[in-house]
Amino acid sequence: HREHGLDGIVDLVGAAPQHDVLAWWQRASIAALSSAREGAPVCLMEAAACGVPAVAPAVGGVAELIEHGSTGFVTRPGDPEGLAEALERLLTDAVLRERLGVAARRRAEERFSVALQVDRLLDVWDGVLHA
């Protein structure tokens, strides 16, 4: 990041304890993911759980985690201009950012909570055991 003049602006910290990650998400305004390939990015689930709207390209499971225009913005893969425009939109519109963040938190609670995941897993095992 030094070659891009981002010293003092961006810190690449690597792996961190969960309590540190949670504290960062609680201070964040937006989440940005620029991956070319993904599975189901945990960072987007963490952001949503903390009420942080996200911007990411439509790769892997991103479109399942971000509801475009409702909880964040999904951009075309390989489109840095589209990603930058979506980021700028969230950074400059506090009302939109707040609305999408609230929706992201609500969606995370409805779709990705631990209790819901446990219930789904129990349903799978119930189906296997009683098949």
Buried (B, 14 or more C-beta within 10 A) or exposed (E): EEEEEEEEEEEEEEEEEEEEBBEBBEEBEBBBBBBEEBEEBEBBBBBBBBBBBBBBBBBBBBEEBBBEEBBBBBBEBEEEEBBBEBBEBBEEEEEBBEBBBEBBBBBBEEBBEEEEEEEEEEEEEEEEEEE
